Amino acid sequence: MVHLLLSSRLRRAGINIIKKVVGSVKVKSLVNAYGGLHKSIYILFIVNMIASAGNLVFPFLAIYMADKLHFNNATVGFYMMMVWLIGIPSVLLGGKLSDSVGRRHVIIISHSITAVLRLSCAFAGDPLIIVWMIIASCFFGSLSQASYQAMVADLTLPSERKKAFSLQYLGGNIGFALGPLIAGFLYNNHVALIFIGNAFALILTVFLIMIYIEESKPEGSKITAFGNSGESVGERAETGGLISVLLKRPNILLFILIYPIFIFVYSQHTFIIPLQLNESFGAGGPAMFGSLMTVNAVVVVTMTTFIISFTQKNKAISNIALSGVFYAIGFGMLYFVNHYALLILSTVIWTIGEILSATEVGVYLAEHTPESHRGRMNSILPIIFRAGSSLGTLIMGRYIAVYSIRSSWIVVLVVSIIAAAAMYGLFHFEKRGAGKNMKAYKKEICVAK
């Protein structure tokens, strides 16, 4: 009876949330905020929205492995780690292919194979076969990530980057407002439809990309000496491999070491939170988690444009540092709270940190990436994400096995503060060193001209 009452209330709450999402997405306001971009950017926005709405599998993966496949928490942590780690060779390969064969081809191949594997999961019966097909689908799904980021950078001027990257992020979250909520109500009795829906959405995005998006990779005369627009000296084309490019940019090397800590923290929203809800609310946990993920998406949809405008004058790296503070507050308070209203408040707070981090990291890398290496450089971001997430699930999974789910939020709080302080330190390091590097670049440009 309690479960039915809880599910009924969450279902009504979910319907109200959907109405708020639809009502908040005003076409006129979106056009005013994000107008003037290349037409392919808007198609990518739609593709992101559809793919995210159809991504019914991943948000419930930890619960699915524990509840339906009957793995213990430590085993779930191991397989979640594999899901993230398998993406590392995939994004490296995808980045290389993006710079050689093109962004569009990589995305089409990636989505097509992933769709077939996700569809197969719906009809497999053996838990080990299912989990390894999920892992394989994550490998092929990750091939396209660098291509998306590179394509956005290809098609925008440096002055357009913040709104272009935030538009892609917004599109993904408009779709994500619906996906987890639908999956939450399918989970208990129709779990196979979660995989089928995921596959269908990916197939639809393949058709959209094939019909409406052309290849954007700069080739031959399109690659200029100092970047497409000449506005950002950090984007000038260079020869050599990715390692040589990174060695010339020590700030990116430091960023690569620090940013995984942020992802370590952020990844707990799909690992510790669903496990805690499952422990506290039993069968009502998946539906409650789905509603919280929809709240997350509503906050993104309604607040992204405002937050981007409010922090527009800040450096990308300072906004990323600020995101760590919101993570510390939003996740740290979960040690104390168990009431649904306070869970919503927590979600709102850490989602603000997510917005600051997710919309700025692409801008930061684009500002420091040679256009000749965009695919390979953008393969770094998914690797960072997977490294942080795999460590997050592995370490916290083992911590929970020894201690408790609730006490793990104290660890997350401390790690968040460390991450924010380290990124703020890198911000000051860049302030001291950027001036010298910029002067050197400008001298080279003047000599070349």
Buried (B, 14 or more C-beta within 10 A) or exposed (E): EEEEEBBEBBBEBBEEBBEBBEEBBEEEEBEEBBEEBBEBBBBBBBBBBBBBBBBBBBBBBBBBBBBBBEBEBEBBBBBBBBBBBBBBEBBBBBBBBBBEBBBBBBBBBBBBBBBBBBBBBBEBEEEEEBBBBBBBBBBBBBBBBBBBBBBBBBBBBBEBBBBBBBBBBBBBBBBBBBBBBBBBBBBBEEBBBBBBBBBBBBBBBBEBBEEBBEEBBBEEEEBBEBBBBBEBBBBBBBEEEBEEBBEEBEBBEBBBEBBBBBBBBBBBBBBBBBBBBBBBBEBBBBBBBBBBBBBBBBBBBBBBBEBBEEBEEBBBBBBBBBBBBBBBBBBBBBBEBEEBEEBBBBBBBBBBBBBBBBBBBBBBBBBBBBBBBBBBBBBBBBBBBBBBBBBBBBBBBBBBEEEEBBEBBEBBBEBBBBBBEBBBEBBEBBEEEEEEBEEEBEEBBEEEE
